[in-house]
């Protein structure tokens, strides 16, 4: 049974330490269950901080919004991230002037967005001919590269408006462009051969990420294309989009919605004071990846900064075991 050991004489003994299964909400201290995550955090004297709201992803790829200073535990696990950014404006395509729309319109998409809301948009070509939807930004501190991500879903047309990419307007270079089969999620490269990835979301949505690791310098002008890069289209061609985001390369991170200005997400911080007897730490995260540590590996052997620079940061932390 969870939290129990059978001793050499057959007696039942409670396991010592912490056994935290975040996916099921089963949080044990020395074999005894806490009522919920708040109760467990209080029982161990932990502190959690995040100076703003953020999304947590569910096992089916959906999104749940969490208020500031609330840990993001879903059926996928506990989400802990470094600070994030979105350099794009008007992530809802609501007509602030951030997006250049030529021969196409942006209107409310039917059905729910990935976060269960109604802010998804449908981009629709209005007449036969070239059609374009784009936003221009200036590259600041591109470092190891940039990552463009957004959620996409098929609209009503049999041939969706379906070419997503990044263009360097300073060097007149197409950096990376792909098409996605909105039924299967299969990717086809139009420009480039690597850097694209896709993961399933809820109700027909897909999250597409494009990572560019070269071809961008400080101050370069960039254009991002969420489905209509200027090619010839047929009237009525469409695609549903939500949550476009541009940030420095790394994990795409949870979505950051923006208005008239770029946006940011505050970092998570979760400090766990370790019991005196604790020696071994085992974290299960992502797709069954496991990281094992001993107390001596910690920068502060008295406190585990669970949101620190560990392999599970930016992924779903599914289970944490701390034992003697």
VOGU-3710 file (C-alpha; in Angstrom, 3 decimals, decimal comma):
1> xxxxxxxxxx> 0,000/0,000/0,000  1,180/3,576/-0,635  3,175/4,917/2,289  3,582/1,525/3,993  6,458/-0,959/4,329  6,339/-4,533/5,596  9,001/-5,130/8,253  11,086/-8,301/8,655  8,653/-9,749/11,188  5,645/-8,907/9,063
11> xxxxxxxxxx> 4,765/-5,741/10,947  3,443/-2,780/8,957  5,605/0,344/9,133  5,059/3,752/7,602  7,659/4,881/5,103  9,787/7,762/6,261  10,154/10,910/4,196  8,074/12,600/1,526  6,292/10,912/-1,371  4,544/13,490/-3,514
21> xxxxxxxxxx> 2,536/12,350/-6,538  1,412/15,675/-7,978  -0,547/14,068/-10,843  -2,981/12,421/-8,411  -2,753/14,871/-5,547  -1,380/12,135/-3,249  1,000/13,976/-0,927  2,514/11,912/1,888  4,657/12,901/4,860  6,014/9,795/6,610
31> xxxxxxxxxx> 3,200/7,821/5,011  0,424/10,167/6,139  -1,609/11,970/3,510  -2,095/15,719/3,435  -5,528/17,049/2,546  -4,219/19,084/-0,394  -1,148/20,902/-1,657  -1,768/23,933/0,547  -1,947/21,709/3,614  1,255/19,904/2,629
41> xxxxxxxxxx> 3,150/23,155/2,045  2,044/24,454/5,447  2,967/21,190/7,165  6,562/21,250/5,922  7,040/25,010/6,302  7,460/25,593/2,565  7,085/28,961/0,847  5,829/29,473/-2,699  5,975/32,729/-4,659  5,161/33,943/-8,157
51> xxxxxxxxxx> 4,456/37,617/-8,673  1,707/37,206/-11,246  -0,721/34,744/-12,872  0,378/31,856/-15,079  -0,991/28,839/-16,935  -0,497/25,200/-16,033  -0,906/22,493/-18,682  -3,165/19,480/-18,119  -2,520/15,914/-19,234  -4,615/16,424/-22,389
61> xxxxxxxxxx> -2,745/19,594/-23,357  -5,371/22,006/-22,037  -4,535/25,028/-19,916  -5,630/26,104/-16,446  -5,085/29,664/-15,211  -3,564/30,097/-11,740  -3,513/33,335/-9,784  -0,355/34,957/-8,456  1,391/33,042/-5,668  -0,547/29,857/-6,438
71> xxxxxxxxxx> 1,417/26,688/-7,335  0,401/25,207/-10,682  -0,481/21,575/-9,952  -2,590/19,764/-12,562  -3,142/16,131/-13,508  0,054/16,459/-15,598  2,168/17,420/-12,570  3,557/20,500/-10,853  4,727/23,250/-13,208  7,714/25,361/-12,149
81> xxxxxxxxxx> 9,298/27,862/-14,546  11,886/30,584/-14,734  10,706/34,055/-15,701  9,348/34,205/-19,254  8,543/36,775/-21,900  6,392/37,371/-24,944  7,782/40,008/-27,288  4,658/40,028/-29,448  1,812/42,457/-28,841  -1,925/41,796/-29,095
91> xxxxxxxxxx> -1,853/38,018/-28,736  -5,652/38,028/-29,190  -5,540/39,696/-32,664  -8,039/42,273/-31,448  -7,124/45,047/-33,856  -4,627/47,100/-31,858  -2,579/47,677/-34,999  0,149/45,237/-33,944  -0,768/42,796/-36,708  -0,598/43,631/-40,402
101> xxxxxxxxxx> -3,538/41,940/-42,116  -3,721/42,008/-45,918  -6,588/40,352/-47,780  -7,708/38,599/-44,608  -9,778/39,312/-41,517  -9,545/38,288/-37,883  -12,783/37,288/-36,163  -13,788/35,319/-33,095  -13,346/31,571/-33,604  -16,194/29,303/-32,491
111> xxxxxxxxxx> -15,683/26,921/-29,605  -13,246/27,110/-26,741  -9,653/28,300/-26,823  -6,966/26,045/-25,291  -7,548/27,691/-21,892  -11,303/27,118/-22,093  -12,025/30,767/-22,879  -13,401/32,433/-25,988  -10,403/34,496/-27,122  -9,318/32,303/-30,048
121> xxxxxxxxxx> -9,353/33,980/-33,449  -10,077/32,768/-36,971  -7,974/34,221/-39,786  -9,917/34,077/-43,071  -8,825/35,060/-46,587  -11,322/37,523/-48,057  -10,568/37,205/-51,805  -8,547/35,063/-54,180  -4,928/36,235/-54,239  -1,990/36,882/-51,902
131> xxxxxxxxxx> -2,928/37,060/-48,214  -0,790/38,018/-45,259  -0,951/38,168/-41,458  2,264/39,270/-39,750  3,772/41,199/-36,867  7,131/42,952/-36,984  9,452/43,182/-33,977  13,066/44,159/-33,305  15,400/41,412/-32,110  16,832/42,223/-28,673
141> xxxxxxxxxx> 19,453/39,963/-27,076  18,726/36,987/-29,362  21,566/35,050/-27,708  21,297/31,379/-28,655  18,225/32,089/-30,769  14,499/32,709/-30,634  11,415/30,572/-30,283  8,031/31,360/-31,845  5,049/29,382/-30,581  1,286/29,434/-31,001
151> xxxxxxxxxx> -1,756/27,201/-30,823  -3,437/26,342/-34,142  -6,602/24,476/-35,128  -8,359/23,730/-38,393  -11,088/26,161/-39,391  -13,751/25,339/-41,960  -11,837/25,294/-45,251  -10,578/22,051/-46,759  -7,220/23,750/-47,406  -6,339/25,694/-44,238
161> xxxxxxxxxx> -4,309/28,878/-44,167  -1,316/26,904/-43,091  2,234/28,244/-43,290  3,895/29,430/-40,103  7,301/30,997/-39,834  9,919/33,629/-39,087  11,514/36,068/-41,521  14,509/38,384/-40,986  13,516/41,607/-42,745  16,961/43,171/-42,179
171> xxxxxxxxxx> 18,799/40,437/-44,072  15,810/39,505/-46,283  16,159/35,886/-45,152  13,447/33,327/-44,548  14,563/31,701/-41,300  12,117/28,837/-40,773  8,706/27,984/-42,235  6,571/24,887/-41,791  3,147/23,512/-42,589  1,208/21,312/-40,203
181> xxxxxxxxxx> -1,375/18,635/-40,905  -4,090/19,854/-38,546  -5,573/16,365/-38,325  -2,456/14,342/-37,497  0,029/17,004/-36,395  2,565/15,935/-39,040  5,000/18,717/-40,015  6,369/19,606/-43,448  9,284/22,019/-43,784  8,998/24,746/-46,422
191> xxxxxxxxxx> 12,184/26,542/-45,271  14,747/24,843/-43,042  15,039/21,221/-41,952  15,027/21,329/-38,139  13,683/23,426/-35,283  9,945/22,750/-35,464  7,936/20,732/-32,954  4,261/20,161/-32,296  2,308/18,821/-29,326  -1,420/18,032/-29,066
201> xxxxxxxxxx> -3,777/20,280/-27,153  -7,472/19,900/-26,329  -10,350/19,737/-28,825  -8,322/19,723/-32,019  -5,739/22,333/-30,993  -2,007/21,863/-31,584  0,852/23,847/-30,047  3,457/24,589/-32,688  6,946/25,788/-31,736  9,604/27,080/-34,117
211> xxxxxxxxxx> 13,134/27,506/-32,755  15,692/29,534/-34,711  19,287/29,267/-33,478  21,022/31,422/-36,097  20,500/34,106/-38,667  19,414/36,781/-36,168  21,568/39,589/-34,757  20,886/42,304/-32,206  18,633/44,976/-33,736  17,469/42,918/-36,714
221> xxxxxxxxxx> 13,883/43,359/-37,779  11,822/40,179/-37,623  8,418/39,251/-38,980  6,365/36,399/-37,535  3,652/34,728/-39,595  0,764/32,908/-37,851  -0,582/31,093/-40,908  -0,657/33,548/-43,844  2,847/34,461/-45,052  1,804/36,259/-48,253
231> xxxxxxxxxx> 1,254/33,396/-50,665  -1,673/33,127/-53,084  -4,787/31,759/-51,358  -8,387/31,034/-52,248  -11,133/33,140/-50,705  -12,468/31,475/-47,566  -9,198/29,766/-46,676  -8,905/29,952/-42,878  -7,191/28,760/-39,700  -7,859/29,200/-35,967
241> xxxxxxxxxx> -5,049/30,651/-33,823  -4,447/31,475/-30,151  -1,590/32,668/-27,967  1,237/33,601/-30,389  4,465/34,105/-28,458  8,062/35,082/-29,272  10,861/34,673/-26,726  14,518/33,793/-26,410  15,316/30,193/-27,314  14,753/27,508/-24,700
251> xxxxxxxxxx> 11,548/25,829/-23,605  8,519/27,495/-25,171  7,153/28,045/-21,686  3,557/28,494/-20,637  1,605/30,990/-22,778  1,846/34,680/-21,937  -1,102/36,666/-23,281  -0,464/40,288/-24,249  -2,324/43,462/-25,101  -0,939/46,711/-26,460
261> xxxxxxxxxx> 2,534/45,937/-25,070  4,783/42,864/-24,854  4,287/40,768/-21,732  6,154/38,751/-19,132  5,614/35,924/-16,660  7,207/36,024/-13,229  9,404/33,172/-12,043  8,175/30,501/-9,655  9,981/30,016/-6,362  9,332/27,074/-4,061
271> xxxxxxxxxx> 11,651/26,593/-1,094  11,323/23,303/0,787  13,079/23,058/4,171  14,453/19,512/4,234  13,965/17,243/7,253  17,191/16,512/9,112  17,042/12,859/8,124  16,518/13,531/4,400  19,419/12,329/2,251  18,108/11,233/-1,149
281> xxxxxxxxxx> 15,912/13,104/-3,634  14,287/11,498/-6,652  12,270/13,557/-9,163  10,143/12,044/-11,927  9,236/14,565/-14,604  8,190/14,958/-18,227  7,838/11,672/-20,094  9,155/9,467/-17,263  12,539/11,165/-17,000  14,146/10,675/-13,598
291> xxxxxxxxxx> 16,679/12,866/-11,785  18,308/11,572/-8,601  20,186/13,795/-6,163  21,749/13,527/-2,746  21,654/16,272/-0,165  25,253/17,232/-0,866  24,260/18,169/-4,448  22,151/21,093/-3,228  23,546/24,642/-3,133  21,957/24,924/0,331
301> xxxxxxxxxx> 21,799/21,498/2,008  19,086/22,731/4,368  16,619/23,904/1,695  15,610/22,452/-1,658  14,807/25,243/-4,121  12,440/23,096/-6,147  12,021/25,784/-8,831  15,769/26,258/-9,241  17,864/25,358/-12,259  17,032/21,649/-12,222
311> xxxxxxxxxx> 16,241/19,449/-15,246  12,514/19,423/-14,434  12,122/23,212/-14,535  9,819/24,075/-17,420  8,412/20,529/-17,492  5,729/18,761/-15,500  7,188/17,514/-12,204  5,128/14,399/-11,696  6,539/12,929/-8,507  9,033/13,937/-5,828
321> xxxx> 10,445/11,496/-3,275  12,665/12,625/-0,397  13,946/9,781/1,768  16,547/9,057/4,460
//
